[in-house]
Amino acid sequence: MGKRIFTRENIFNINIRRWLLFGAVALWLIGLPPPSTAGAMPVREEKAPFILPIAGPPGPNTWLFLQPFGNTAFAYRFRRSVYWAGQGLHFGVDFAAPCGTPVRAIGDGVIQSIDSWHGAGPHNLMINHPNGYASFYGHLLVRSHLKVGQEVHAGEVVALVGDPDLTCSSRPHLHLEIRDAPDHRIAYNPLTLIDADWERIALIGGYPHYFEQDMDDPRRWQGLLDQPEVRFGYPLLNNYDQPWPPDW
């Protein structure tokens, strides 16, 4: 065999091949999946179990995403009054809509209560679902036409949007909670359980989406989907020594 001549170009090509081989081995060692092959189907996450409580796309003439679940700056401001029972957090999600907008069941279930002690007046409604959750609809315009014990199906109109101030001009909106069933002692973030494109919905929402910061841990609970569960009757979760925005 003839003697191999190593030119600068040859050495460069050899080094490139070595680095590509090294990168492939490194990816295999840390457990990353191999490159996808042509025609391979992506792996999809499990679909959220519920639908939106108001039909149609959001917009200024239909409905807007008003206030998210969790450690909102608004809830922090009233953590010792309005939201003290929910550990200082906004334990539902609000949808701004005109009074009289139909409210639909987010899933199949059974009417558990109508105009109960759970609040969110002037009228409210609770539905127990067979998957271990319950949905609570607050600030309804009138008492629901349904009966306790009646079965309902996802998408069925169960109530109408109202206004807690009874004016239909100050702040008409739907307050929606998702709790555990049948005890209703824990509130979960509805955004993680409702099948919707929340990132796009939030872009046209009517609420400035910011959360209260604990300057001792400023990155905690700062995302729409990164919010803690609420256990009713337990101590405040957000009684911060160094809050931002500052305590009013």
C-alpha positions as CSV (number, residue, x, y, z in Angstrom):
1,M,0.0,0.0,0.0
2,G,1.1,3.5,-0.7
3,K,2.0,5.8,2.1
4,R,-1.1,7.9,3.3
5,I,-0.5,11.6,3.0
6,F,-2.2,13.7,5.7
7,T,-3.0,17.1,4.3
8,R,-4.7,19.9,6.3
9,E,-8.0,19.1,4.5
10,N,-7.7,15.4,5.4
11,I,-7.1,16.1,9.0
12,F,-10.0,18.5,9.1
13,N,-12.4,15.8,7.7
14,I,-11.1,13.2,10.1
15,N,-11.7,15.5,13.1
16,I,-15.2,16.3,11.8
17,R,-16.0,12.6,11.7
18,R,-14.6,12.1,15.1
19,W,-16.7,14.9,16.6
20,L,-19.9,13.6,14.9
21,L,-19.2,10.1,16.3
22,F,-18.5,11.5,19.8
23,G,-21.7,13.5,19.7
24,A,-23.8,10.5,18.7
25,V,-22.2,8.4,21.5
26,A,-22.9,11.3,24.0
27,L,-26.5,11.5,23.0
28,W,-26.9,7.7,23.4
29,L,-25.3,7.9,26.9
30,I,-27.6,10.6,28.2
31,G,-30.6,8.8,26.9
32,L,-31.9,11.2,24.3
33,P,-34.1,9.6,21.7
34,P,-32.6,8.7,18.3
35,P,-33.4,10.9,15.3
36,S,-36.9,10.3,13.9
37,T,-37.3,8.2,10.9
38,A,-39.4,9.2,7.8
39,G,-43.1,8.6,8.4
40,A,-42.8,8.1,12.1
41,M,-45.8,9.3,14.1
42,P,-45.1,11.8,17.0
43,V,-45.9,10.7,20.5
44,R,-48.8,12.8,21.8
45,E,-49.5,13.6,25.4
46,E,-52.8,12.4,27.0
47,K,-55.7,14.7,26.1
48,A,-57.0,16.9,28.9
49,P,-60.4,15.6,30.2
50,F,-62.5,18.7,30.0
51,I,-63.7,21.3,27.4
52,L,-64.0,25.1,27.7
53,P,-67.1,26.3,29.5
54,I,-68.0,28.8,26.8
55,A,-68.4,27.8,23.2
56,G,-66.6,29.5,20.3
57,P,-63.3,31.2,20.0
58,P,-62.2,34.0,22.3
59,G,-62.4,37.6,21.2
60,P,-63.7,41.1,22.1
61,N,-67.2,40.2,21.0
62,T,-67.4,36.7,22.7
63,W,-65.3,36.1,25.8
64,L,-61.8,36.8,27.1
65,F,-59.5,35.1,29.5
66,L,-59.7,37.4,32.5
67,Q,-57.8,36.0,35.5
68,P,-55.8,32.8,35.8
69,F,-55.6,30.3,38.6
70,G,-53.0,30.7,41.3
71,N,-50.7,33.2,42.8
72,T,-51.9,36.3,40.9
73,A,-51.0,39.7,42.1
74,F,-54.7,40.5,42.5
75,A,-55.2,37.6,44.8
76,Y,-52.1,38.4,46.8
77,R,-53.5,41.9,47.4
78,F,-56.6,40.3,49.0
79,R,-55.1,37.2,50.4
80,R,-56.2,37.9,53.9
81,S,-59.8,38.8,53.0
82,V,-61.3,37.5,49.8
83,Y,-58.9,34.6,49.2
84,W,-58.0,33.6,52.8
85,A,-59.9,30.3,52.6
86,G,-58.0,29.3,49.5
87,Q,-54.5,29.8,50.9
88,G,-54.3,33.3,49.5
89,L,-54.5,32.2,45.8
90,H,-57.1,32.7,43.1
91,F,-58.5,29.2,43.2
92,G,-60.4,29.3,39.9
93,V,-60.1,30.9,36.5
94,D,-62.2,33.8,35.2
95,F,-63.8,34.2,31.8
96,A,-65.0,37.7,30.9
97,A,-68.2,37.6,28.9
98,P,-71.5,39.5,28.6
99,C,-74.3,38.7,30.9
100,G,-76.5,36.0,29.5
101,T,-73.7,34.2,27.7
102,P,-74.4,30.4,27.8
103,V,-72.2,28.4,30.2
104,R,-71.8,24.8,29.3
105,A,-70.7,21.8,31.3
106,I,-67.1,21.1,30.8
107,G,-67.7,17.3,31.1
108,D,-70.3,14.6,31.7
109,G,-71.5,14.5,35.3
110,V,-74.3,14.9,37.9
111,I,-75.5,18.1,39.4
112,Q,-74.3,18.1,43.0
113,S,-75.5,21.5,44.3
114,I,-77.2,24.7,43.1
115,D,-76.7,28.0,44.9
116,S,-74.7,26.4,47.7
117,W,-72.5,27.9,50.4
118,H,-69.4,27.8,48.2
119,G,-69.9,31.5,47.3
120,A,-69.2,33.2,44.0
121,G,-72.7,34.8,44.0
122,P,-75.3,35.7,43.0
123,H,-75.7,32.1,41.8
124,N,-73.5,29.1,41.5
125,L,-73.5,25.4,40.4
126,M,-71.5,22.3,41.2
127,I,-71.2,19.3,39.0
128,N,-69.5,16.0,40.1
129,H,-67.7,14.1,37.3
130,P,-67.1,10.4,37.2
131,N,-63.3,10.9,36.8
132,G,-62.9,12.1,40.3
133,Y,-63.2,15.9,39.6
134,A,-65.9,18.4,40.2
135,S,-66.5,21.6,38.3
136,F,-67.9,24.7,40.0
137,Y,-69.5,27.6,38.1
138,G,-69.8,31.0,39.9
139,H,-71.2,34.5,39.4
140,L,-74.2,33.1,37.4
141,L,-76.9,35.4,36.2
142,V,-79.9,33.4,37.5
143,R,-80.5,30.2,39.4
144,S,-79.8,27.2,37.1
145,H,-82.8,25.6,35.5
146,L,-81.4,22.1,36.4
147,K,-82.1,19.9,39.4
148,V,-79.8,18.4,42.0
149,G,-79.1,14.8,40.9
150,Q,-79.7,15.5,37.2
151,E,-77.3,14.1,34.7
152,V,-75.6,16.5,32.3
153,H,-73.3,16.0,29.3
154,A,-70.2,17.8,28.1
155,G,-71.2,20.9,26.1
156,E,-74.7,21.1,27.6
157,V,-75.8,24.6,28.6
158,V,-76.2,24.6,32.4
159,A,-76.2,28.3,33.3
160,L,-75.7,31.9,32.1
161,V,-72.8,34.3,32.8
162,G,-73.7,36.9,35.4
163,D,-72.0,39.7,37.3
164,P,-71.1,39.6,41.0
165,D,-72.0,43.3,41.3
166,L,-75.5,42.6,39.8
167,T,-75.0,45.3,37.2
168,C,-74.0,43.4,34.1
169,S,-71.8,46.4,33.3
170,S,-69.1,46.5,36.0
171,R,-67.4,43.1,35.7
172,P,-69.6,40.3,34.2
173,H,-67.6,37.1,34.1
174,L,-67.7,33.3,34.8
175,H,-65.7,32.0,37.7
176,L,-64.8,28.4,37.1
177,E,-63.2,26.0,39.6
178,I,-62.1,22.4,39.3
179,R,-62.1,20.5,42.6
180,D,-61.8,17.0,43.9
181,A,-65.0,15.0,44.1
182,P,-66.9,14.2,46.2
183,D,-65.2,16.2,49.0
184,H,-64.5,19.5,47.2
185,R,-61.6,20.3,49.5
186,I,-58.9,20.7,46.9
187,A,-58.8,23.1,43.9
188,Y,-56.7,22.3,40.8
189,N,-55.5,24.5,38.1
190,P,-58.2,24.3,35.4
191,L,-55.7,25.2,32.7
192,T,-54.0,21.9,33.1
193,L,-57.3,20.0,32.8
194,I,-59.1,21.8,30.0
195,D,-58.2,21.0,26.4
196,A,-57.4,24.4,25.0
197,D,-54.5,26.4,23.5
198,W,-53.9,28.5,26.6
199,E,-50.8,30.2,25.2
200,R,-52.8,31.7,22.4
201,I,-55.9,32.4,24.5
202,A,-53.7,34.3,27.0
203,L,-52.4,36.5,24.2
204,I,-55.8,38.1,23.7
205,G,-57.0,37.9,27.3
206,G,-58.3,40.8,29.2
207,Y,-56.1,40.3,32.2
208,P,-52.4,41.4,32.6
209,H,-51.0,38.0,33.3
210,Y,-48.5,38.5,36.1
211,F,-48.1,36.7,39.3
212,E,-46.9,37.8,42.7
213,Q,-43.2,37.2,43.3
214,D,-41.4,36.1,46.4
215,M,-38.1,37.8,46.1
216,D,-36.5,35.1,48.2
217,D,-37.6,32.6,45.4
218,P,-38.6,34.8,42.5
219,R,-39.1,32.1,39.9
220,R,-41.6,30.0,41.8
221,W,-45.2,30.0,40.6
222,Q,-44.6,32.4,37.7
223,G,-46.2,30.5,34.9
224,L,-49.8,29.9,33.9
225,L,-49.4,26.1,34.3
226,D,-46.9,26.3,37.2
227,Q,-49.3,26.9,40.1
228,P,-49.8,25.0,43.3
229,E,-53.0,23.1,44.3
230,V,-55.2,24.8,46.8
231,R,-56.3,23.1,50.0
232,F,-59.2,24.9,51.5
233,G,-58.8,26.0,55.1
234,Y,-55.0,25.6,55.2
235,P,-52.6,28.4,55.9
236,L,-51.6,31.0,53.4
237,L,-49.0,29.9,50.8
238,N,-48.0,33.4,49.7
239,N,-47.4,35.4,52.9
240,Y,-44.1,36.7,51.7
241,D,-41.5,38.8,53.6
242,Q,-40.3,40.4,50.4
243,P,-43.2,40.5,47.8
244,W,-43.1,42.0,44.4
245,P,-45.1,44.0,43.6
246,P,-44.8,45.4,47.1
247,D,-47.5,44.8,49.6
248,W,-50.2,47.5,49.4
